[in-house]
């Protein structure tokens, strides 16, 4: 009898503890719909893609109210899609302050990976920006490495197709990741990782492991479990992987032989790694801050391109009319060298990339802002202090109330006819909060211009040299969480002959 009583008390205490942990705080906005907690945990028992989850549980309440309360990374937060609310949040940095995992869940695996960096910080943002911005926003980026790596990328795809055989096609993601890391390394870190030349480079292998590790539904939604790695061996291993990545990247940059050339003044000192090293050596930043900003440069400067290329193979592989029109534009430009001047004047190429970013924003959802005091979001929704607030780019960018009845369709022509019209629309929609693949306003992505240029160059090289179709056995399945991307996209490639190029 005593044992039964004791068991009931323990069960009651555990129930109270669980309720306390997952209950919606009383001061959260009562007028907002509350998304059931199981929606955030759906990946534990289902392989539903983010698009499917959004359509089933988030679309209607978000389009009706413009914001919802959702469980994200271990707490209830406010998720926003209405442009009016988004612009209010983006413009008021001192009210809706950036605060990443290093503030929200500082003990977690993801916090050990990213640390305090230029993207997630509030207090140190101006300092970090002054250091890394010159290397990310050059007026005349050296496109030579991007062109060379893009050509090598096409060579590797054709070689992989020969090995696989035409009937099988190629699973593209592994080659895209190796390409994206190589370009990032050359352009920002003054390192040639040679991932395209050597398929088992450790830093690239670590990236694959990290991406599998970060977004596991149980630990992502209950990060408190990361406090007890001795209970969960997989988390102990996850912390080890994050440290290995940290130490490996740090060692590669700090012992880079090209550093000696730079010190003699023969290498552009505005590369991000150079600027970070100079800031470290002059005492502007600590060793920990150096490592965090080095890692976030590595991660973000390749991830957007990687996932955008992933979806490009799907979208253009199933839309041969769009692929052929793009190829005709590229082949008609009169050169085979994709300089910035050449690609930036191609309107259809520009519109295709803008539309890919609209329908498939790589960072589809992010909740990394916190209210520093009570706020009235958009002048309408009362949000208490210390509430986490974020956005869903996928939601606002497929909303028919924002983009019209064809919002869910891939239509590059919606951007206009000339490059100037397209760029103007890009800026206009970003400012009004309707188009946020790179965030917006003061905290928009510093590498936005580079990412667009890289995509233009690699897509120029792809359509100039190869045709591809989606393998008939592949059905689109998007990731269930984290980065928005297709899983296991398989394409069949064939080379565009010189004769065919002349005919086009």
Buried (B, 14 or more C-beta within 10 A) or exposed (E): EEEEEEEEEEEEEEEEEEEEEBEEEEEBBEEBBBBEBEBBBBBEEEEBBBBBBBBEBBBEBBBEBBBBBBBBBBBBBBBBBBBBBBBBBBBBBEBBBBBBBBBBBEEBBBBBBBBBBBBBBBEBBEBBBEBBBBBBBBEEBEBEBBBEBBBBBBEBBBEBBEEBEEEEBBBBBBBBBBBBBBBBBBBBBBBBBBBBEEEEBEBBEBBEBBBEBBBBBEBBBBBEBBEEBEEBEEBBBBBEBBEBBBEEBBEBBEEBEBBEEBEEEEBEBEBBBBBBBBBBEEEBBEEEBBBBBBBBBBBBBBBBBBBBBBBBBBBBBBBBEBBBBBBEBBBEBEEBBBBBEBBBEBBBBBBBBBBBBBBBBBBBBBBBBBBBEEBEBBEBBEBBEEBBBBBBBBBBBBBEEBBEEEBBEBBBEBBBEEBEBBBEBBEEBBBBBBBBBBBBBEBBBBBBBBBBBBBBBBBBBBBBBBBBBBBEEBEBBBBBBBBBBBBEBBBBBEEBEEEEBEEB
